[in-house]
Amino acid sequence: MAKKVVASLQKGEGKAFTKVVKMVKSPKTGAYIFKEEIVHKDKVKEFFAKKN
């Protein structure tokens, strides 16, 4: 299955997307959690701007 995902991301439409990782502090424990998403490259700033 991983090969299929990688192959589809290497085509023309897949190059418009990027993987973003944001570090968020947990309100319960105080530990940091990493949130990962694959978003369109035009929406990267919006991803980091939103709270949680």
N, CA, C and O of each residue as an XYZ file, in Angstrom:
208
protein
N       0.814     -1.188      0.000
C       0.000      0.000      0.000
C       0.865      1.262      0.000
O       0.499      2.258     -0.624
N       1.975      1.233      0.673
C       2.833      2.412      0.732
C       3.342      2.793     -0.655
O       3.472      3.976     -0.967
N       3.627      1.803     -1.476
C       4.110      2.100     -2.818
C       3.059      2.856     -3.614
O       3.384      3.758     -4.386
N       1.802      2.487     -3.424
C       0.717      3.143     -4.140
C       0.606      4.614     -3.734
O       0.411      5.480     -4.587
N       0.729      4.897     -2.446
C       0.641      6.272     -1.967
C       1.807      7.094     -2.484
O       1.613      8.218     -2.946
N       3.003      6.556     -2.415
C       4.185      7.269     -2.883
C       4.086      7.520     -4.377
O       4.435      8.604     -4.845
N       3.623      6.550     -5.124
C       3.505      6.708     -6.566
C       2.488      7.790     -6.916
O       2.704      8.554     -7.857
N       1.380      7.868     -6.174
C       0.377      8.885     -6.486
C       0.861     10.276     -6.087
O       0.471     11.259     -6.717
N       1.694     10.384     -5.066
C       2.213     11.693     -4.671
C       3.303     12.195     -5.608
O       3.572     13.396     -5.643
N       3.935     11.310     -6.363
C       4.987     11.729     -7.279
C       4.445     12.169     -8.630
O       5.198     12.702     -9.445
N       3.168     11.962     -8.885
C       2.560     12.429    -10.131
C       2.371     13.940    -10.043
O       2.654     14.547     -9.010
N       1.906     14.526    -11.100
C       1.749     15.974    -11.179
C       0.895     16.572    -10.081
O       1.270     17.593     -9.505
N      -0.252     15.963     -9.771
C      -1.142     16.560     -8.771
C      -0.605     16.390     -7.357
O      -0.944     17.187     -6.482
N       0.209     15.393     -7.109
C       0.723     15.145     -5.772
C       1.817     16.111     -5.347
O       2.060     16.287     -4.153
N       2.469     16.730     -6.299
C       3.542     17.661     -5.959
C       3.000     18.955     -5.362
O       3.770     19.766     -4.846
N       1.700     19.155     -5.424
C       1.094     20.357     -4.856
C       0.836     20.194     -3.359
O       0.430     21.151     -2.700
N       1.064     19.008     -2.815
C       0.806     18.741     -1.404
C       2.113     18.606     -0.639
O       3.145     18.245     -1.204
N       2.055     18.902      0.650
C       3.241     18.782      1.494
C       2.831     18.264      2.866
O       1.699     18.467      3.305
N       3.758     17.597      3.535
C       3.500     17.070      4.872
C       3.976     18.101      5.881
O       5.119     18.556      5.827
N       3.096     18.465      6.798
C       3.441     19.447      7.818
C       3.322     18.808      9.196
O       2.441     17.984      9.438
N       4.221     19.201     10.096
C       4.240     18.676     11.458
C       4.245     19.869     12.402
O       5.070     20.774     12.277
N       3.305     19.857     13.357
C       3.211     20.940     14.331
C       3.296     20.367     15.728
O       2.677     19.344     16.024
N       4.063     21.023     16.593
C       4.213     20.591     17.974
C       3.209     21.370     18.824
O       3.212     22.601     18.837
N       2.341     20.624     19.540
C       1.286     21.229     20.343
C       1.425     20.738     21.775
O       1.670     19.555     22.010
N       1.269     21.643     22.730
C       1.369     21.274     24.140
C       0.017     20.757     24.617
O      -1.009     21.408     24.419
N       0.020     19.587     25.244
C      -1.202     18.969     25.750
C      -1.696     19.720     26.987
O      -0.914     19.975     27.903
N      -2.978     20.077     27.025
C      -3.490     20.789     28.202
C      -3.580     19.905     29.448
O      -3.503     20.411     30.567
N      -3.741     18.604     29.269
C      -3.864     17.680     30.407
C      -2.521     17.432     31.093
O      -2.380     17.646     32.297
N      -1.548     16.984     30.322
C      -0.280     16.539     30.907
C       0.841     17.559     30.800
O       1.811     17.495     31.555
N       0.721     18.485     29.884
C       1.796     19.442     29.666
C       2.867     18.928     28.723
O       3.807     19.652     28.396
N       2.732     17.688     28.286
C       3.691     17.108     27.343
C       3.383     17.613     25.933
O       2.274     18.069     25.654
N       4.361     17.527     25.065
C       4.168     17.971     23.694
C       3.698     16.817     22.817
O       4.157     15.683     22.956
N       2.783     17.127     21.920
C       2.219     16.171     20.967
C       2.536     16.697     19.567
O       2.513     17.905     19.330
N       2.828     15.792     18.655
C       3.095     16.181     17.276
C       1.870     15.879     16.426
O       1.401     14.742     16.382
N       1.353     16.905     15.748
C       0.232     16.736     14.833
C       0.777     16.781     13.419
O       1.450     17.735     13.029
N       0.479     15.734     12.652
C       0.960     15.637     11.275
C      -0.230     15.611     10.330
O      -1.236     14.955     10.597
N      -0.105     16.327      9.229
C      -1.135     16.327      8.195
C      -0.471     16.508      6.842
O       0.648     17.012      6.744
N      -1.171     16.094      5.813
C      -0.750     16.366      4.450
C      -1.736     17.396      3.909
O      -2.925     17.116      3.760
N      -1.227     18.587      3.620
C      -2.079     19.688      3.171
C      -1.558     20.234      1.858
O      -0.412     19.996      1.476
N      -2.418     20.971      1.175
C      -2.023     21.624     -0.063
C      -1.012     22.709      0.269
O      -1.101     23.339      1.322
N      -0.054     22.933     -0.616
C       1.024     23.870     -0.295
C       0.537     25.306     -0.125
O       1.234     26.121      0.479
N      -0.644     25.629     -0.645
C      -1.205     26.963     -0.447
C      -1.819     27.123      0.940
O      -2.036     28.253      1.377
N      -2.103     26.036      1.640
C      -2.782     26.068      2.933
C      -1.842     25.846      4.121
O      -2.314     25.658      5.242
N      -0.529     25.862      3.903
C       0.429     25.576      4.969
C       0.371     26.636      6.061
O       0.361     26.299      7.244
N       0.332     27.905      5.685
C       0.293     28.980      6.681
C      -0.984     28.911      7.507
O      -0.963     29.204      8.702
N      -2.095     28.529      6.886
C      -3.358     28.397      7.611
C      -3.284     27.266      8.631
O      -3.846     27.380      9.721
N      -2.599     26.179      8.293
C      -2.442     25.060      9.203
C      -1.693     25.483     10.468
O      -2.084     25.118     11.577
N      -0.624     26.250     10.299
C       0.152     26.673     11.457
C      -0.525     27.808     12.221
O      -0.255     27.989     13.408
N      -1.392     28.569     11.575
C      -2.068     29.685     12.227
C      -3.190     29.208     13.160
O      -3.447     29.830     14.190
N      -3.860     28.102     12.795
C      -4.987     27.665     13.601
C      -4.520     27.067     14.928
O      -3.473     26.424     15.001
N      -5.302     27.287     15.951
C      -4.988     26.812     17.298
C      -5.489     25.371     17.413
O      -6.689     25.127     17.284
N      -4.585     24.410     17.654
C      -4.888     22.971     17.749
C      -5.492     22.552     16.484
O      -5.835     21.381     16.321
